[in-house]
Amino acid sequence: MITLTDFMVVSAVLFCTGLFIIVSKKNAIQILIGIELMLNAAILNLVAFGKYDRVNNSGQIFALFAIILAAATTAVALAIILNVYKQYKTINPDQIKDLKD
């Protein structure tokens, strides 16, 4: 049987992988993927705690709202990345100097 600790270990691995991707990559799309991995780790925690809480399903409900917000955020972020690429012809955040200051 899978225990709560198993869920927490998988969630920690997902979160650390997402953090590593954010720190190490120079591409806006890859940074967005890292953020999504970290968000999925948080959603996994919500669902895992909700599974082991027999009183109510608040973990699953919060996870559903988090998934909906993540989808909306991803759509907005991809639209911003496409507009930045259209104007600057790159998605490398270090090469876009006009957005600073």
C-alpha positions in Angstrom: 0.0 0.0 0.0 1.2 3.5 -0.8 1.7 5.6 2.2 1.6 9.4 2.6 5.4 9.4 2.8 5.6 8.0 -0.7 3.5 10.8 -2.0 5.6 13.3 -0.2 8.8 11.9 -1.6 7.5 12.0 -5.2 6.2 15.5 -4.6 9.6 16.6 -3.3 11.4 15.1 -6.3 9.0 16.9 -8.7 9.5 20.2 -6.8 13.3 19.9 -6.8 13.3 19.0 -10.5 11.2 22.1 -11.3 13.4 24.3 -9.2 16.5 23.0 -11.0 14.9 23.6 -14.4 14.1 27.2 -13.4 17.6 27.9 -12.1 19.5 26.3 -14.9 17.6 27.0 -18.1 17.8 30.2 -20.2 14.6 29.6 -22.2 11.3 31.1 -21.3 9.4 27.9 -22.3 11.6 25.7 -20.2 11.2 28.0 -17.2 7.5 27.8 -17.6 7.8 24.0 -17.7 9.8 24.2 -14.4 7.1 26.3 -12.8 4.4 23.8 -13.9 6.4 20.9 -12.3 6.5 22.8 -9.1 2.8 23.5 -9.2 2.1 19.8 -10.0 4.1 18.9 -6.9 1.9 21.2 -4.8 -1.2 19.7 -6.4 0.0 16.2 -5.6 0.4 17.2 -2.0 -3.1 18.5 -1.9 -4.5 15.3 -3.3 -2.4 13.1 -1.1 -3.5 14.9 2.1 -7.1 14.9 0.9 -6.9 11.1 0.3 -5.8 10.4 3.9 -8.3 12.9 5.4 -11.4 10.8 5.6 -13.6 13.6 6.9 -13.9 15.8 3.8 -12.6 16.2 0.3 -11.2 19.7 0.7 -7.8 18.6 -0.7 -9.3 17.4 -3.9 -11.4 20.6 -4.2 -8.3 22.8 -3.7 -6.4 20.7 -6.2 -9.1 21.2 -8.8 -9.0 25.0 -8.3 -5.2 24.9 -8.5 -5.4 22.9 -11.8 -7.9 25.4 -13.3 -5.7 28.4 -12.2 -2.6 26.7 -13.6 -4.2 26.2 -17.0 -5.3 29.8 -17.1 -1.9 31.0 -16.0 -0.1 28.9 -18.6 -2.3 30.2 -21.4 -1.5 33.8 -20.4 2.2 33.1 -20.1 2.3 31.4 -23.5 0.6 34.4 -25.0 3.1 36.8 -23.4 6.0 34.6 -24.6 4.7 34.6 -28.2 4.3 38.4 -28.1 7.8 38.8 -26.8 9.2 36.5 -29.5 7.3 38.4 -32.2 8.9 41.7 -31.1 12.4 40.6 -30.0 12.9 37.3 -32.1 14.1 35.5 -29.0 12.7 33.9 -25.9 15.9 34.0 -23.9 15.2 36.2 -20.9 18.8 37.4 -20.6 18.8 38.8 -24.2 15.7 41.0 -23.7 17.2 44.2 -22.3 14.4 46.6 -23.2 12.1 45.1 -20.5 14.4 46.1 -17.7 14.1 49.4 -15.9 
